[in-house]
């Protein structure tokens, strides 16, 4: 897939949201494996939020680009032994999926910083190869996050299976939307449903995504 201009991606997001009668979603530029200068170039066009999969790789970019005041999201699986560094350096962690991780992030988020924004990752298609909690585990995890003063529960994240059938993809997005609405009913401050990537973001937006994670369409195929 060739890279598209940021303006084109934003227009596509706007059009998908308008067609569904929804507000424009936020764009998270997935910058994993991309060099700091590629991030800086996109930031110069107005993009502020960037997503990374690996803590150590991200920290190098966060340090290199500190003067730009960017917003950094961890979207990859987080090992407990990396939770301290993640809690100290990121603005958001989108991949919280177990109580042990909630406790570790809460314990290590510096009190001098604003609370760490947290999304619960849900394995919505019950794939063995995917991380994330079951839908049934969401309420307990949400309660644990909400009880931690150093964390702020913002919503849910998912990576649905890339089914070839549009109906199966839509069903997964709809299950996430229903789960998000149920969570919002018990936690009114929840405002973020992170789903949709380069290959399916228009569908995700049509089904209620408020934040989409796009890498390949912005930066081009990784080598």
N, C-alpha and C positions, 0 to 999 in steps of 0.2 A: 504494500500500500504506500502510495506517495504521500508526502506531507501536504496538508492543506493550510492556507493562511489562517491565522487566528481569527480574523474577521469573518472568514467563511464558516468556521466551526461555530462561532457565536451566532451567526445568522441562521445556521441550520438548527441550533438549539432553540432560538427564538421562534422559528417557524413551526417546529415540532410542538412547542409549548402552546403557541397560539392556536394551532389546529385542534389541540385537546382542551382548550379553554383553561390552561394552567399558567401560573407565573413562570417566567424564565428561570431555569435552574442555574445553579452555580457551576462553573467549570473548574475542575481540578486537573491541571496538566501533569500527567504522569511522567516524571523525569528520570525514572530509574535507568541506569546505564548511560544516561546522557551526561556529557561534560558540563562543568559549571558555566562555560561560556555560552552553551546552547540555552541554558536556563536564563542567563542574563539577557540574551537576545530576545527571548519571549517576554521577559519582564519589561524590557524596554518598549514593548508594544502594548503594555498595560495588564498583562497577566500577573496576578499576585499570589495565587495558591498553587503549590506544587506537591505532588505525591511521590513518595519513595518506598521501596520495598525492603531495603536493608539499612539497618541503623548506622553501621560504620560508614558505608558509602554516603549516606545522607549527611552525616555530621561533617564530613569534609566539605561538602557543598554549602551547608549551612554556615560554616565558618568562612568559607571563601566569599560568600555573597551576603555576609551579615549587614553590610552597609545599605543593602537594598530594602531591608525591612519586609522580607517575604513571609508568607504563611506556609508552614511546613506540616504535611500530613504523613503519618506512617500508615501505609495501606497493606503492607506485607505481614505475613505471620510473625508474631513477636514471641521469641523465646524468653522464658522468665529471667534468664541470666542477663538479658539485654534490657530488661524493663527499667532499671535505674537510669541508664543513659537515655532511653527513650523518654522517660518522664521528665528529664531535665532539659531536653533539647527540642522536642517537638511541640507544636501548638495543638495538634490533633493526633489521636490514635484511633484508626478506624477498624482495627482488627482484634478487638477485645472479645474473647469467646469462652473464658473460664474464670471461676472465682479467684484462683491463685494469681492471675494476671491483674485483676482488679485490685487486690490487696497490695501487690508489688508496686503498681503505678501510683496508688494512693499514698503509699509510704514514702516514695522517693520523689514525688512532685514537690519542688521547693516552695515553701510557704510564701516566699517573696514574689513568686510568679502568679499570674492569674490561673484559676483552675484549668486543668488539662481537659480539653474537649474530647469526649469519648463516644464512639459508635460501637454498638454490639454487632459483631459479624455473625450472620446466620447462614448455615449450610442449607439453603432452601430446597435444594434438590437431593439432599441426602447422599451426596457423592463421597465415596471412600477417599478420593484423591484431594478433596477440598477441606480446608479448615473451616471453623465456624461452629457455633452451637446449634442445637435443635431449636425449632420454634418454641417448643414447650419450655425451654430453659431461659427464655428471654425475661419473663417477669422477675425471677429471682436475681438474675444478673443486673437488671435495671435497678432493683431495690438496693443492691450492694453498691452500685455506682452512685446512686442518688444519696446514699448515706455517707459518702466520703467527701469531706469539705474541700479536698484538693482536686476533686474530679467534677466534671460537669457532663451529665448525660445529655447528649444531643440527638441520638436516634439510632438508626440501623444501617448496616451495610451488607451487601450480598454480591456474590459473583455467580449468577445462575448458570446452569449448564448451557453450552452453545448448541442447543437442539437444532437440527435442520428444519424442523417443522415450526412455522410461525406460531401455531396454536399452543405448542408446548412452551415456547419462550414466553408468550403472553401469560400463560397460566402461572408461571413462576413469578413474573413481575406482579401479577395480581395478588398472589399469596403474600408477597412482601408488602404490598400496599395495605392489605388487610391487617397484617401484623403491625405495621407502622401506625395505622389508625387506632388499633387497640392500645398500643403503647402510649400514644398521644392522649388517649382518654384518661389514663391513670397518671401520666406525667405530662402536664400541660406545657412545660417548657421545651419539650422535644420538638425539633423543627427540621431534622435532616434525614432524608432517605437517600442513601448513596448507592446507586446502581446504574448500570449502563457503561459500556466502554466503546472503543472505536467502532466495533462491528455492529453494535445494537443500541447505540444511545438514543436514536429517535424513538424506538419502541419503548425504551425505559422511561423517557420523558412523557410519552403518551400515557403511561401507566403510573405516573405520579412521582418519578424521581425528582428530588430537589437538588441533587448534586450528581454530576457525571464525571467519571474518571477516564480521561482520554490521553493516550500516549502516542500510539502509532500514527493516528490521523494528524497529529500536530508535529511530530518529530520525524516521521517516516519509519520504515521498517528497521528494527534493530539488527545489527550484524554480529 
